[in-house]
Amino acid sequence: MSVQYIGVLGMLALLVLIFARVPVAIAMGLVGTVGYAAISGFDKAFIVLGSTPFEMGSAYALSVVPLFVLMGALASGAGISGQLFSAVRSLFAGARGGPAYAALGASAAFGAVCGSSLAVAATMSRIALPELRQAGYSDKLITGVIAAGGSLGILIPPSIILVIYAIIAEQSVQKLFAAALFPSILLTLFYGLVLAWLIHRKDNHEQISPNVGWKGRWCALLSMWEIILLFGVSIGGIYAGWFSPTESAAVGSFGALLLGVVRRRLSFARVHAAFVETILISSMLFLVVMCAFIFSYFVVLTELPHTLVEWTRGLNASPAVVMLILILFYIVMGCFLDGIGMVLITVPVFFPLVTEVGFDPVWFGVVLVLVVELGLIHPPVGMNIFVIRAQAPEIPLSVIYRGVIPFLLAPIALLLLLVAFPDIALWFPTMLYR
């Protein structure tokens, strides 16, 4: 039996296990170990199985993950998200759609210190959903804007999934964070345009809040100094070359803790809860990454990436066509898999193909995360949809599905722009790291 045939069987077995609701990490670890043993023998497979946890546990690059998770947990525990929503709402006071724009803007700002779409969606569901209902918006629009705003957390630095891609693809975290900055700003603006169109439809009967004037807006902007300081020091420090990503995450975590304690918003119980949350999330992520590396070792042995590259060469397809096919494949995969699973399963297979046809690996990282972001909000498996449903079980899933569909236009438009004009993502890291 050829190694390529074993590789195909391994891929099919992985999909069967995932559809059988076996956790992605366990499925990848099991298929990777058994597949490695089928090619090289159980002795070598057990050596890989035993050495990989030690390698992952001692990898300096992975230490950035729990630190950024901790920064987001401490910021959430300190009530920064609620303060953000109030401040951004004041900025849009007196304007039609003000509370809805506030939910979108607060989601983007909170994503800048959180790095997790699910955390942003869950937090904004608790804070913004009651306020938007009180303002007279339909459940369809409310759930759509919260799901879309929550998805921004996966693209805006410090995105956890960008860090995971950097580790799997052996790319620079600094360059990926720089490349994601302007696409994330563009995506926020595109979501805003979709929201502006939806707000003027007849099924919303909002109550416009009183105008607070320029003085009130200035005070609201000043009240956001904590989030500006945290983002400026941690992420700005990476761009300026002051810190490595791990040092930046440590500084950001300490800054979030210090701000919470000084402002008397972080009790011992909340700090304890933040650390427990960080341990749980980081343990899960480390297990997933560890099993992904075992799976990637198996994929390399099967020579599937090389076979895929040779097959693509035989097609004589242009790089743009290859990329569009990959994007369509990822969109379909997003109907069935979560974002981290998509990245960890597919990058070892497709990354050699992407570099072979001439695409920049940093640019591909941004495109990949954007497609994953699309998967977070499109039916039937969009994780943000189910996060919102968990916070508001009285809203039917059909209503949430109808609410998110118009917002799918924004990431699709940005994807097309990135394929047509790669410099949207690449000019900033090129300027910073010549």
C-alpha positions in Angstrom: 0.0 0.0 0.0 1.5 3.4 -1.0 2.0 6.1 1.5 -0.3 8.4 -0.5 -3.1 5.8 -0.2 -2.5 5.6 3.6 -2.7 9.4 3.7 -6.0 9.5 1.9 -7.4 6.8 4.2 -6.1 8.8 7.2 -7.9 12.0 5.9 -11.2 10.0 5.5 -10.8 8.5 9.0 -10.2 11.9 10.4 -13.4 13.3 8.8 -15.4 10.2 10.0 -14.2 10.7 13.6 -15.0 14.5 13.5 -18.5 13.8 12.1 -18.9 11.2 14.9 -18.3 14.1 17.3 -15.0 12.9 18.5 -13.0 16.0 19.8 -10.8 17.4 17.0 -7.7 17.1 19.1 -8.3 13.4 19.9 -9.2 12.7 16.3 -6.0 14.3 15.0 -3.8 12.6 17.6 -5.3 9.2 17.0 -5.2 9.3 13.2 -1.7 10.8 13.3 -0.3 8.2 15.6 -1.9 5.2 13.9 -1.0 6.6 10.4 2.6 7.2 11.4 2.8 3.6 12.8 1.3 2.2 9.5 4.2 3.9 7.6 7.1 3.8 9.9 6.2 1.3 12.6 4.8 1.6 16.1 8.2 2.0 17.7 8.8 5.3 15.8 5.2 6.4 16.3 5.5 6.0 20.0 8.7 8.0 20.0 6.9 10.8 18.3 3.9 10.5 20.6 6.2 10.7 23.7 8.5 13.5 22.5 5.8 15.9 21.1 4.2 16.9 24.4 7.7 17.7 25.8 8.6 19.8 22.7 5.3 21.7 22.8 5.5 22.2 26.6 9.0 23.7 26.3 8.3 25.7 23.1 8.9 29.4 23.9 6.7 30.5 21.0 3.6 28.9 22.6 4.0 30.8 25.8 2.4 33.8 24.1 -1.0 31.9 24.0 -1.8 31.7 27.7 -0.5 35.2 28.3 -2.8 36.8 25.7 -5.7 34.6 27.0 -5.0 35.9 30.5 -4.9 39.5 29.3 -8.4 39.1 27.8 -9.7 37.3 30.9 -8.5 40.0 33.2 -9.8 42.8 31.0 -13.2 41.1 30.9 -13.2 40.6 34.7 -12.4 44.2 35.2 -15.6 45.2 33.4 -13.8 46.9 30.5 -16.2 45.5 28.0 -19.2 47.1 29.7 -17.4 50.4 29.9 -16.5 50.2 26.3 -20.1 49.7 25.2 -21.3 52.7 27.2 -18.5 54.9 25.9 -19.0 54.0 22.2 -22.7 54.4 22.6 -22.1 58.0 23.8 -20.0 58.6 20.7 -23.0 57.6 18.5 -25.6 59.3 20.7 -28.3 61.1 18.7 -27.5 59.2 15.5 -29.9 56.7 14.0 -28.6 53.2 14.8 -26.3 54.6 17.6 -26.7 51.6 19.9 -26.2 49.1 17.1 -23.0 50.9 15.9 -21.9 51.0 19.5 -22.2 47.2 19.8 -20.1 46.8 16.6 -17.5 49.3 17.7 -17.3 47.9 21.2 -16.9 44.4 19.8 -13.9 45.6 17.7 -12.3 47.4 20.6 -12.8 44.5 23.0 -11.4 42.1 20.4 -8.2 44.2 20.5 -7.4 43.0 24.0 -9.3 39.7 24.0 -8.2 37.8 20.8 -11.1 35.4 20.9 -14.3 35.7 18.8 -16.3 33.4 21.1 -15.4 35.5 24.2 -16.3 38.8 22.4 -19.7 37.3 21.2 -20.5 36.0 24.6 -19.6 39.2 26.4 -21.5 41.4 23.9 -24.5 39.1 24.1 -24.7 39.8 27.8 -24.1 43.5 27.6 -25.5 44.8 24.3 -28.4 42.5 23.6 -30.7 43.9 26.4 -29.7 47.4 25.5 -30.5 46.9 21.8 -33.8 45.3 22.6 -34.7 48.2 24.8 -33.8 50.6 21.9 -36.4 48.9 19.7 -34.3 46.8 17.3 -35.5 43.4 16.0 -34.0 40.2 17.3 -32.8 39.5 13.7 -30.7 42.6 13.5 -29.5 42.4 17.1 -28.2 38.8 16.7 -26.7 39.6 13.3 -24.7 42.6 14.6 -23.5 40.8 17.7 -22.4 37.7 15.7 -20.6 39.8 13.2 -19.0 42.0 15.8 -17.9 39.0 17.7 -16.2 37.5 14.7 -13.8 40.5 14.6 -12.0 39.1 17.7 -10.4 36.4 15.5 -8.8 38.8 13.1 -7.9 41.9 15.2 -4.5 41.5 16.9 -3.8 39.9 19.3 -5.7 37.1 17.5 -5.1 33.7 19.2 -5.7 31.8 15.9 -3.1 34.0 14.1 -0.6 32.9 16.8 -1.6 29.2 16.2 -1.2 29.6 12.4 2.3 31.3 13.0 3.4 28.2 15.0 2.0 25.6 12.6 3.4 27.5 9.5 6.6 28.7 11.2 5.8 32.3 10.4 6.5 35.6 12.3 3.8 36.5 14.8 4.9 40.2 14.5 4.4 40.2 10.7 1.0 38.4 11.0 -0.3 40.9 13.6 0.9 43.8 11.3 -0.7 42.2 8.3 -4.0 41.7 10.0 -4.4 45.3 11.3 -5.7 47.1 8.3 -7.9 44.2 7.0 -9.5 44.2 10.4 -10.2 47.9 10.2 -11.6 47.5 6.7 -13.8 44.6 7.8 -15.2 46.7 10.7 -16.1 49.4 8.2 -17.7 46.9 5.8 -19.8 45.5 8.7 -20.8 49.1 9.4 -21.9 49.6 5.9 -24.1 46.5 6.0 -25.5 47.6 9.4 -26.3 51.1 7.9 -28.3 49.4 5.2 -30.2 47.2 7.6 -31.0 50.0 10.1 -33.0 51.9 7.5 -35.3 48.9 6.9 -38.9 49.1 8.2 -38.7 46.3 10.7 -36.7 48.4 13.2 -38.5 50.9 15.4 -35.7 52.3 17.4 -35.7 55.0 20.0 -33.0 57.5 19.2 -31.0 58.5 22.3 -30.5 62.2 23.1 -27.5 63.9 21.6 -24.7 64.4 24.2 -22.8 67.0 22.2 -19.1 67.2 21.4 -18.2 67.6 25.0 -20.0 64.4 25.9 -18.3 62.6 23.0 -14.9 63.8 24.2 -15.6 62.6 27.7 -16.7 59.2 26.3 -13.5 59.0 24.3 -11.4 59.8 27.3 -13.2 57.1 29.3 -11.8 54.5 26.8 -8.2 55.3 27.9 -7.8 51.9 29.5 -8.4 49.9 26.4 -6.3 52.4 24.3 -3.5 52.1 26.8 -3.6 48.3 26.9 -3.7 48.0 23.1 -1.1 50.8 22.5 1.4 49.3 24.9 1.0 45.6 24.1 0.3 45.5 20.4 1.9 48.9 19.7 5.0 47.7 21.5 5.2 44.8 19.0 4.9 47.1 16.0 7.5 49.5 17.5 9.9 46.8 18.1 9.9 47.3 21.9 8.7 43.8 22.8 8.6 40.3 21.4 5.0 38.9 21.2 5.5 36.9 24.4 6.9 40.0 26.2 4.0 42.1 24.8 1.5 39.5 26.1 3.1 39.5 29.6 3.1 43.3 29.7 -0.5 43.4 28.6 -1.5 40.9 31.2 0.2 42.8 34.0 -1.3 46.0 32.7 -4.8 44.6 32.7 -4.2 43.3 36.3 -2.8 46.6 37.5 -5.6 48.6 35.9 -8.2 46.4 37.5 -6.7 46.5 40.9 -6.0 50.2 40.9 -9.5 51.0 39.7 -10.9 48.6 42.3 -12.7 46.5 39.7 -10.8 43.2 40.2 -11.5 41.4 43.4 -9.5 38.3 44.4 -12.4 36.1 43.3 -12.4 37.7 39.8 -8.6 37.4 39.5 -8.8 33.7 40.5 -11.6 33.1 38.0 -9.5 34.8 35.3 -6.5 32.5 36.0 -8.7 29.4 36.1 -10.3 30.4 32.8 -6.8 30.9 31.3 -5.7 27.5 32.5 -8.7 25.7 31.0 -8.5 27.5 27.7 -4.7 27.2 27.4 -4.8 23.5 28.3 -7.3 22.9 25.6 -5.3 24.9 23.0 -2.0 23.1 23.9 -3.7 19.7 23.6 -5.1 20.7 20.1 -1.7 22.1 18.9 0.2 19.0 20.2 -2.1 16.6 18.4 -2.0 18.8 15.3 1.8 18.4 15.2 1.5 14.7 15.5 -1.0 14.8 12.6 1.3 17.0 10.6 4.2 14.6 11.0 2.0 11.9 9.6 0.9 14.2 6.7 4.6 14.8 5.8 5.3 11.1 5.7 2.4 10.5 3.3 3.8 13.0 0.8 0.3 14.3 0.2 1.4 18.0 0.1 4.0 17.1 -2.5 1.5 15.1 -4.5 -1.0 18.0 -4.3 1.6 20.4 -5.6 2.5 18.2 -8.5 -1.2 17.7 -9.4 -1.8 21.4 -9.4 1.2 22.0 -11.7 -0.4 19.5 -14.1 -3.6 21.6 -14.2 -1.7 24.7 -15.4 -4.1 26.8 -13.4 -3.3 30.4 -12.5 -2.4 31.2 -8.9 -5.6 33.2 -8.5 -7.7 30.3 -9.6 -5.9 28.0 -7.2 -6.6 30.4 -4.3 -10.2 30.8 -5.2 -10.6 27.0 -5.2 -9.0 26.9 -1.7 -11.2 29.6 -0.4 -14.3 27.8 -1.7 -13.0 24.6 0.0 -12.5 26.4 3.3 -16.0 28.0 3.1 -17.5 24.5 2.7 -15.3 23.2 5.5 -16.6 26.0 7.7 -20.1 24.5 7.5 -18.8 21.5 9.4 -15.7 22.4 11.4 -14.7 25.0 14.0 -12.0 27.5 13.1 -9.1 26.1 15.0 -9.8 22.6 13.7 -9.8 24.0 10.1 -6.5 25.7 10.6 -4.7 22.8 12.3 -6.0 20.1 9.9 -5.5 21.9 6.6 -2.4 24.0 7.0 0.0 21.1 6.9 -1.6 19.9 3.7 -2.2 23.2 1.8 0.7 25.4 3.0 3.3 23.9 0.6 0.8 24.4 -2.3 0.3 28.0 -1.3 4.0 28.8 -1.2 4.6 26.8 -4.4 2.2 28.9 -6.5 3.8 32.1 -5.2 1.6 33.4 -2.5 3.1 35.1 0.6 2.6 32.9 3.7 1.9 36.0 5.8 -0.9 37.1 3.4 -2.3 33.6 3.3 -2.5 33.6 7.1 -4.7 36.7 7.0 -6.9 35.2 4.2 -7.2 31.9 6.1 -8.2 33.6 9.3 -10.7 35.7 7.4 -12.3 32.6 5.9 -12.4 31.1 9.4 -14.1 34.2 10.5 -16.7 33.7 7.8 -17.2 30.2 9.1 -17.9 31.6 12.6 -21.1 33.3 11.4 -22.4 31.3 8.5 -24.9 28.5 9.0 -25.2 25.8 10.0 -22.3 25.4 12.4 -21.3 29.1 13.0 -20.0 29.0 16.5 -20.9 32.6 17.3 -24.5 31.8 16.4 -24.7 29.1 19.1 -22.9 31.4 21.6 -25.6 34.0 21.1 -28.3 31.3 21.3 -26.9 30.1 24.7 -27.1 33.7 26.0 -30.6 34.2 24.6 -32.3 30.8 24.3 -35.7 32.4 23.6 -34.5 33.6 20.2 -35.1 30.8 17.6 -32.1 29.7 15.6 -33.9 30.5 12.4 -34.1 34.2 13.4 -30.4 34.2 14.2 -29.6 32.6 10.8 -31.6 35.2 9.0 -29.9 37.9 11.0 -26.3 36.9 10.1 -26.8 36.3 6.4 -26.5 40.0 5.3 -23.3 40.3 7.3 -21.7 37.6 5.2 -21.3 40.1 2.4 -18.6 42.0 4.4 -15.9 39.2 4.8 -16.7 37.9 1.2 -16.0 41.4 -0.2 -12.8 41.8 1.8 -11.7 38.3 0.6 -12.1 39.3 -3.0 -10.2 42.6 -2.3 -7.3 40.7 -0.6 -7.0 38.3 -3.5 -7.1 41.1 -6.1 -4.9 43.5 -4.0 -2.6 41.5 -1.6 -0.8 44.7 -0.6 -3.8 45.6 1.6 -2.4 43.1 4.0 1.3 43.2 3.1 2.2 46.9 2.9 2.3 47.5 6.6 4.5 44.5 7.7 6.7 45.3 4.7 7.1 48.9 5.9 7.8 47.8 9.5 10.1 44.9 8.9 12.1 45.6 5.8 
